[in-house]
């Protein structure tokens, strides 16, 4: 990247002068702001902002930007993250037997739509190993059940450390990730084949068909200790009719799952998602 940028994601108690203080930190150090977006959650009393600036001509070296900004953030009671656009994240994709989201993410990454590396696929089945081999991605088979869950999740965590993974994407990984795992590695995005909070858990298309719904959806969210209850990043829906059978709902749902998961991963990698509580602000 010829013109790298830095991005701050900030949340803090709402108060006067916040935009001026944050912008002045960048201006005073020779920075040129190229994007800024903000939101105030009045009910929560929180101010949230994403601000991006060019690093060319910025007076502070990268390793001192965070230290310098923290001196401003602490008196404001702010939580913040600092990201650089030329840092390439590393993704591990977790799968079971379904391949549609896996193929889609790999294709988008190879096409340059997803700015990341995909060095690792982890699965509790052997079924999708050939896909990994086709694209030259390492594949690790880790079978998991209730009796060996803690032991196998320890192996998964070790692989994430070995491959320097920044983000785990659960691309139809049909296992519940434990609270202990999430506490150790929190950057996990899941795709749920339903428009949450409706039809939480397994077999949502069958339950949607039985309920006679007129729309079905898909939801991408951050994984938390509570099943399918994490902060939502992206959702979408498609209409269905009385003529559609369960197989039709599944086919339409898979199309949505691909799109919604890809959008969520891209938004995360572009540092456009700010989590607060169990909610998100998604900056466009």
Buried (B, 14 or more C-beta within 10 A) or exposed (E): EEEBBBBBBBBBEBEEEBEEBBBEBBEEBEBEBEEBBBBEBEEBEBBBBBBBBBBEEBEBEEEEBBEBBEEBBEEBEBBBBBBBBEEEBBBBBBBBEBBBBBBBBBBBBEEEEBBBBBBBBBBBEEBBBEBBEEBEBBBBEBEBEEEEBEEBBEBBBEBBEEBEBBBBBBBBBEBBBEEEBBEEBEBBBBBBBBBBEBBBEEEBBEBBBEEEBEEBBBBBBBBBBEEBBBBBBBBBBBEBEEEBEBEBBBEBBBBBBBBBBBBBBBBBBBBBBBBBEEEBBBBE
